[in-house]
Amino acid sequence: RSIYVVRYQGFLWYNAPTVVNYAAKSKELWGVPCPILVRAIAMEGSIGPVAGSAQHSLVIRMPGLSVCSPMTPMEWREAWRRYWQSDDPWFFSEHRKSFHLTAEMPPIRNNRPSLTVVALSGVRIDAQKAVERLREQGIAVDLFHQVWIEPRQWPDGLEESLTISGRGVVIDSDFSQYGVSQSLAHDLMLETGARVETAGL
């Protein structure tokens, strides 16, 4: 199986259409599976406005393409397993912040949270630090890590937490406008009735 590495996600504007567009449509239109794995690496700036940033929102609109954003070793193993058990093309949105991680990132839960945070990609590390700082100030915040973007799979307990807190925020390393974070927030509001805001690059 082919593994196609996009070293900087900012360059997806140039090379995603030729790979993702054909691979995602091949099985549906012609009955020919194209189980390619695209590993696209994101970062948060520092090398200029063209190459840097996260751009996974560019590809979630393509039917037939599975999209995830693994960060930890076990998340990577599960993503790899799912890819090999399917004949669909997969898009792994990597983040350079994950390269040094050796431990898992469990959710942070409270009995009565005042806010529910859903974080994905590299901003998950920053979200953990922010939730800990809020806890020191006596503010209880639940934190959930969103790995499976398309098809959508919520972390266990997320919907229950939002029902209790009544308000949430989806934080993404990608741009928040017209992208993954707004899509997640919209679906969560419909499913729970909670008010869910977004924050991004």
Secondary structure, DSSP 8 states (H G I E B T S, - for coil): --EEEES-GGGHHHHHIIIIIHHHHHHHHHS-----EEEEEE--SSS-TTT-SB-GGGTTTSTT-EEE---SHHHHHHHHHHHHT-SS-EEEEEEGGGGG--S----B--SS-SEEEEEETTHHHHHHHHHHHHHHTT--EEEEE--EEETTB--TTHHHHHHHH-EEEEEESB-STTSHHHHHHHHHHHHH--EEEEE--
